[in-house]
Amino acid sequence: MLTCGAHPAASYDQSPQYGDGRFHNPVKKVPLGFVRGAKVWWRFLFDKPADAAPRVAIPVHALTRQALLDAPDDSLWRLGHSTMLMKLDGHFWLTDPVFSERVSPFSFMGPKRFHAPPLSIDELPEITGVIISHDHYDHLDHDAVLALAPKVRHFVTALGVGDRLISWGIPADKITQLDWWQETRVEGVKVAATPAQHFSGRGVSDGNRTLWASWVIDTGNTRIFFSGDSGYFDGFAKIGERYGPFDLAMVETGAYDADWPDVHMQPEQSLQAHLDVRGKVMMPIHNGTFDLALHPWTEPFERITALAAEQGVTLTAPQMGERLDIRAPAASTQWWRQAELGGQ
């Protein structure tokens, strides 16, 4: 168990995931190769489906600071993509905070938001903890981190990501970096970094210089799983054995493709990951905000809804900004269908 503010930058070489200057998955990622890679880029640039993005603005519940402060404990609001705001034991937590218009190193190009965040960073209350799964642009927003920093008490990150935050000017004593299976406590809440099958990097030369992780958040009364990004692997079952069951499992379901199965799950695998970690209720995330793949934007919702019904899995998929009771989540209303009908 690490204490908050621990900064194990010098311990990279002690990590079982680290070697030859980079972090590694337990199962080696299969490279696309030049030909397949070129075909993928061609599809991205010239063969996108017409419905990869919504035709009209999707519904968003506007939030205010007072509404958040007045909300009961065990509340969750999806702000977009993999950005979740949670109220746990009177404290507010954020996962993978992304508020910028684009997820890109450039402000003028790259995947653009389908919708505005339900509230601004200025309107957020004080944040006890921010959990960052990895350093890709759709999970780690430089401008958002700098804007959030004055009101955040603790940043909890995968190993190496905290060093990136320090290089951006975030005080080191606010940061705790965890390797897989390490834990920390923040204001009584246990946070554990758990394995994921993914990769990292924000440029052409920094691939896998930082670690990626999934996360366990446990108040003692409420237990939540946050998958971050991952391909399907046997680590989910190990997480379930050690930390399950979970009241809510937020599982990546979106931006998948047959060409990159070892870093993003197909919906069938997302459902199995939920079962593996022993989730009681599944919430599909990593969808509905950015066009990051080659499937229609509603497809992840539709596929996981059908699969969950077939398997008898309780699924919840709230609208952006809609309050979710973590202990008793409301069933999905299939809001994306109405959004699509509104564009026809």
LOTOR-342818 format. One record per residue (C-alpha): residue in one letter; x, y, z. Coordinates in steps of 0.1 Angstrom, whole numbers. Layout:
! LOTOR-342818
NODE code  east north    up
NODE    A     X     Y     Z
...
This chain:
! LOTOR-342818
NODE code  east north    up
NODE    M     0     0     0
NODE    L    15    33   -11
NODE    T     6    66     7
NODE    C    -7    95   -13
NODE    G    21   117   -26
NODE    A    44    87   -32
NODE    H    64    92   -63
NODE    P    82    60   -73
NODE    A    98    74  -105
NODE    A   130    57   -97
NODE    S   113    23   -94
NODE    Y   105    17  -130
NODE    D   132    -9  -133
NODE    Q   115   -28  -104
NODE    S    83   -31  -123
NODE    P    76   -65  -138
NODE    Q    60   -46  -167
NODE    Y    92   -26  -175
NODE    G   122   -36  -196
NODE    D   145   -21  -222
NODE    G   132    13  -214
NODE    R    96     6  -221
NODE    F    65   -10  -205
NODE    H    51   -42  -219
NODE    N    19   -62  -219
NODE    P    20   -98  -206
NODE    V     9  -109  -240
NODE    K    29   -92  -268
NODE    K     9   -69  -290
NODE    V     8   -81  -326
NODE    P    21   -52  -348
NODE    L    -1   -42  -378
NODE    G    28   -41  -402
NODE    F    32   -16  -430
NODE    V     6   -30  -454
NODE    R   -22   -34  -428
NODE    G   -13    -2  -412
NODE    A   -15    17  -445
NODE    K   -49     1  -451
NODE    V   -61    12  -417
NODE    W   -50    48  -423
NODE    W   -67    47  -458
NODE    R   -99    36  -442
NODE    F   -97    64  -416
NODE    L   -90    91  -441
NODE    F  -112    80  -470
NODE    D  -136    52  -461
NODE    K  -154    64  -429
NODE    P  -190    53  -426
NODE    A  -214    82  -430
NODE    D  -229    76  -395
NODE    A  -195    76  -377
NODE    A  -207   108  -360
NODE    P  -242   119  -350
NODE    R  -262   140  -375
NODE    V  -274   164  -347
NODE    A  -263   172  -312
NODE    I  -268   144  -288
NODE    P  -288   151  -256
NODE    V  -268   164  -227
NODE    H  -280   172  -191
NODE    A  -265   205  -181
NODE    L  -250   204  -146
NODE    T  -243   230  -120
NODE    R  -220   230   -90
NODE    Q  -249   233   -66
NODE    A  -267   203   -82
NODE    L  -235   183   -76
NODE    L  -231   194   -40
NODE    D  -268   187   -33
NODE    A  -266   152   -48
NODE    P  -264   121   -25
NODE    D  -234   100   -21
NODE    D  -228    72   -46
NODE    S  -238    94   -75
NODE    L  -221    93  -109
NODE    W  -223   116  -139
NODE    R  -208   107  -172
NODE    L  -192   138  -186
NODE    G  -182   122  -219
NODE    H  -161    93  -233
NODE    S  -142    79  -203
NODE    T  -146   110  -181
NODE    M  -167   102  -151
NODE    L  -175   123  -121
NODE    M  -183   105   -89
NODE    K  -195   116   -55
NODE    L  -182    90   -29
NODE    D  -184    96     9
NODE    G  -189   133     4
NODE    H  -158   136   -19
NODE    F  -157   141   -57
NODE    W  -136   120   -80
NODE    L  -128   122  -117
NODE    T  -116    96  -141
NODE    D   -96   104  -173
NODE    P  -106   141  -174
NODE    V  -110   153  -210
NODE    F  -127   187  -216
NODE    S  -110   199  -247
NODE    E  -128   201  -281
NODE    R  -104   178  -298
NODE    V   -83   148  -286
NODE    S   -52   156  -306
NODE    P   -18   173  -302
NODE    F   -33   201  -323
NODE    S   -62   224  -315
NODE    F   -73   227  -351
NODE    M   -74   191  -362
NODE    G   -81   156  -349
NODE    P  -112   139  -335
NODE    K  -138   165  -324
NODE    R  -164   162  -296
NODE    F  -199   153  -305
NODE    H  -212   173  -276
NODE    A  -200   199  -251
NODE    P  -192   187  -215
NODE    P  -222   189  -192
NODE    L  -204   216  -172
NODE    S  -171   235  -173
NODE    I  -141   229  -152
NODE    D  -147   263  -135
NODE    E  -181   250  -124
NODE    L  -167   218  -109
NODE    P  -165   216   -71
NODE    E  -133   208   -53
NODE    I  -120   174   -65
NODE    T  -105   150   -40
NODE    G   -90   126   -65
NODE    V   -84   123  -103
NODE    I   -76    89  -116
NODE    I   -58    86  -149
NODE    S   -56    53  -167
NODE    H   -30    62  -194
NODE    D   -16    90  -214
NODE    H   -34    89  -247
NODE    Y   -50   121  -258
NODE    D   -86   109  -253
NODE    H   -78   101  -217
NODE    L   -52   127  -206
NODE    D   -60   163  -216
NODE    H   -31   186  -210
NODE    D   -52   218  -208
NODE    A   -78   202  -186
NODE    V   -52   189  -161
NODE    L   -36   223  -158
NODE    A   -70   239  -153
NODE    L   -81   213  -128
NODE    A   -49   213  -108
NODE    P   -58   242   -83
NODE    K   -89   224   -72
NODE    V   -76   188   -71
NODE    R   -60   174   -40
NODE    H   -47   141   -54
NODE    F   -38   127   -88
NODE    V   -36    89   -89
NODE    T   -19    76  -121
NODE    A    -4    46  -137
NODE    L    34    44  -133
NODE    G    51    71  -154
NODE    V    20    91  -162
NODE    G    26   111  -130
NODE    D    61   120  -142
NODE    R    44   135  -173
NODE    L    21   156  -150
NODE    I    51   168  -131
NODE    S    68   179  -163
NODE    W    36   199  -170
NODE    G    40   217  -136
NODE    I    17   196  -113
NODE    P    33   195   -78
NODE    A    49   161   -72
NODE    D    33   159   -37
NODE    K    -1   158   -53
NODE    I     7   127   -73
NODE    T     7    90   -65
NODE    Q    19    67   -92
NODE    L    10    30   -91
NODE    D    22    -2  -108
NODE    W    -3   -30  -114
NODE    W   -16   -45   -81
NODE    Q    -4   -16   -60
NODE    E   -29     2   -38
NODE    T   -33    36   -22
NODE    R   -58    53     1
NODE    V   -72    87    -5
NODE    E   -96   101    22
NODE    G  -105    66    32
NODE    V  -111    54    -4
NODE    K   -90    25   -16
NODE    V   -77    29   -51
NODE    A   -59     0   -68
NODE    A   -42    -1  -102
NODE    T   -50   -33  -120
NODE    P   -37   -48  -153
NODE    A   -49   -38  -188
NODE    Q   -38   -49  -222
NODE    H   -30   -17  -241
NODE    F    -2     7  -249
NODE    S     8    44  -243
NODE    G    24    74  -259
NODE    R    16   109  -271
NODE    G    42   113  -299
NODE    V    62    94  -324
NODE    S    91    86  -300
NODE    D    76    80  -266
NODE    G    56    48  -272
NODE    N    51    27  -240
NODE    R    73    50  -219
NODE    T    44    51  -194
NODE    L    22    24  -180
NODE    W   -15    18  -187
NODE    A   -39     4  -161
NODE    S   -75    -4  -151
NODE    W   -87     7  -117
NODE    V  -105    -5   -86
NODE    I  -123    22   -65
NODE    D  -135     9   -31
NODE    T  -152    30    -4
NODE    G  -158     0    19
NODE    N  -195     2    10
NODE    T  -193     7   -27
NODE    R  -170   -10   -52
NODE    I  -164     3   -87
NODE    F  -143   -10  -116
NODE    F  -130    13  -143
NODE    S  -114    -5  -172
NODE    G   -95    23  -189
NODE    D   -86    10  -223
NODE    S   -78   -27  -229
NODE    G   -80   -56  -252
NODE    Y   -95   -87  -238
NODE    F   -71  -109  -217
NODE    D   -71  -132  -187
NODE    G   -63  -103  -164
NODE    F   -99   -95  -160
NODE    A  -106  -128  -143
NODE    K   -77  -122  -119
NODE    I   -91   -88  -111
NODE    G  -124  -103  -103
NODE    E  -109  -130   -81
NODE    R   -89  -104   -61
NODE    Y  -113   -75   -59
NODE    G  -148   -85   -71
NODE    P  -177   -84   -70
NODE    F  -183   -48   -82
NODE    D  -215   -28   -77
NODE    L  -207   -11  -111
NODE    A  -182   -21  -138
NODE    M  -174     7  -163
NODE    V  -161   -13  -193
NODE    E  -146     1  -225
NODE    T  -171    -6  -253
NODE    G  -162    15  -284
NODE    A  -134    25  -308
NODE    Y  -129   -12  -316
NODE    D  -119   -28  -349
NODE    A  -109   -63  -362
NODE    D   -74   -48  -370
NODE    W   -66   -39  -333
NODE    P   -82   -66  -311
NODE    D   -53   -68  -286
NODE    V   -58   -31  -275
NODE    H   -96   -25  -277
NODE    M  -123   -50  -271
NODE    Q  -152   -60  -293
NODE    P  -186   -57  -275
NODE    E  -187   -95  -270
NODE    Q  -154   -92  -252
NODE    S  -164   -62  -232
NODE    L  -194   -82  -219
NODE    Q  -171  -111  -210
NODE    A  -147   -87  -192
NODE    H  -177   -75  -171
NODE    L  -185  -111  -162
NODE    D  -149  -119  -155
NODE    V  -145   -90  -130
NODE    R  -178  -100  -114
NODE    G  -197   -68  -120
NODE    K  -233   -66  -109
NODE    V  -242   -38  -133
NODE    M  -223   -30  -165
NODE    M  -218     6  -179
NODE    P  -203     8  -214
NODE    I  -179    37  -217
NODE    H  -153    49  -243
NODE    N  -181    58  -267
NODE    G  -206    86  -276
NODE    T  -182   115  -276
NODE    F  -154   111  -302
NODE    D  -151    94  -336
NODE    L  -121    72  -330
NODE    A  -128    41  -351
NODE    L  -146    29  -382
NODE    H  -180    18  -369
NODE    P  -212    38  -366
NODE    W  -213    59  -334
NODE    T  -244    41  -321
NODE    E  -231     6  -329
NODE    P  -213     0  -295
NODE    F  -245     9  -277
NODE    E  -267   -13  -299
NODE    R  -244   -43  -298
NODE    I  -238   -43  -260
NODE    T  -275   -37  -254
NODE    A  -284   -68  -274
NODE    L  -256   -89  -259
NODE    A  -265   -79  -223
NODE    A  -301   -89  -229
NODE    E  -291  -123  -243
NODE    Q  -269  -130  -213
NODE    G  -292  -115  -186
NODE    V  -267   -88  -177
NODE    T  -280   -56  -162
NODE    L  -269   -27  -183
NODE    T  -270    10  -176
NODE    A  -261    37  -202
NODE    P  -270    71  -189
NODE    Q  -271   102  -210
NODE    M  -242   127  -207
NODE    G  -247   146  -175
NODE    E  -275   124  -162
NODE    R  -271   114  -125
NODE    L  -266    77  -120
NODE    D  -272    60   -86
NODE    I  -242    37   -84
NODE    R  -259    14   -59
NODE    A  -292    12   -78
NODE    P  -285    23  -114
NODE    A  -315    30  -137
NODE    A  -319     9  -168
NODE    S  -308    23  -201
NODE    T  -333    43  -221
NODE    Q  -316    38  -254
NODE    W  -313    76  -258
NODE    W  -289    72  -288
NODE    R  -318    59  -309
NODE    Q  -338    91  -304
NODE    A  -307   111  -311
NODE    E  -303    93  -345
NODE    L  -340    97  -353
NODE    G  -337   134  -346
NODE    G  -311   137  -374
NODE    Q  -332   120  -400
